[in-house]
């Protein structure tokens, strides 16, 4: 029998409740940089869901300036969420 993989990629601009919940789970406990989600850039569904989220990032120290970063968050079928990558405009 042939196994069929369902794959869906979609692009949005509004942050969905699901993406926000996955973002909050994945970033819980981060202390060096504060990330604030700004927009949902894309969603990919395979075995779980990957979200690419545009964030405003601020290093946590007095007088730090904000910059933008793109964070990829993966939420598994079990509800766990992890940060897969962060592309930072300061590092580019």
C-alpha positions in Angstrom: 0.0 0.0 0.0 1.1 3.5 -0.7 1.4 5.9 2.2 0.2 9.4 1.4 1.7 12.4 3.3 -0.6 15.4 3.7 1.4 18.6 3.3 -0.1 22.0 3.3 1.7 25.3 3.2 -0.2 28.5 3.6 0.8 32.2 4.1 -1.0 34.6 6.4 -0.3 38.0 7.9 -2.5 37.8 11.0 -1.2 35.8 14.0 -3.7 33.0 14.7 -4.7 31.8 18.2 -3.0 28.5 17.4 0.3 30.2 16.3 0.3 32.4 19.3 -0.3 29.5 21.7 2.6 27.5 20.1 4.8 30.6 20.2 4.1 31.1 23.9 4.8 27.4 24.7 8.1 27.5 22.7 9.4 30.8 24.2 8.4 30.1 27.8 11.5 30.5 30.0 13.6 32.5 27.6 15.5 35.2 29.5 18.2 36.7 27.3 16.0 38.1 24.5 12.3 39.1 24.7 10.4 38.2 21.6 7.0 39.8 20.8 5.2 38.2 17.9 4.2 40.7 15.2 2.9 38.7 12.2 2.5 35.1 11.0 4.6 34.7 7.9 3.7 31.1 7.0 2.3 27.9 8.3 3.3 24.4 7.2 1.4 21.3 8.2 3.1 17.9 7.9 3.3 15.8 11.1 2.6 18.7 13.4 2.7 22.4 12.4 5.6 24.7 11.7 5.0 28.5 12.1 7.3 31.2 10.8 6.6 34.3 12.9 8.0 37.8 12.5 9.0 39.0 16.0 10.2 42.2 17.6 13.2 41.2 19.6 14.9 43.1 22.4 17.9 41.9 24.3 17.0 42.2 28.0 19.3 45.0 29.4 18.7 48.7 30.0 18.6 50.8 26.9 18.6 47.9 24.4 17.1 48.7 21.0 14.5 46.5 19.4 15.1 44.8 16.1 13.3 42.2 14.0 13.8 38.4 13.9 12.0 35.6 12.2 11.4 32.6 14.4 10.3 29.1 13.3 8.3 27.3 15.9 7.3 23.6 15.6 4.3 22.3 17.4 4.1 18.5 17.5 1.0 16.4 17.4 1.4 15.8 21.2 1.1 19.6 21.8 4.7 20.2 22.6 6.3 23.2 21.0 10.0 24.0 20.2 12.0 26.8 18.6 13.6 25.4 15.4 15.4 28.5 14.3 15.7 32.3 14.8 17.0 34.5 12.0 18.0 37.7 13.5 18.3 41.0 11.5 21.3 42.0 13.6 23.2 38.8 12.7 22.5 39.0 9.0 
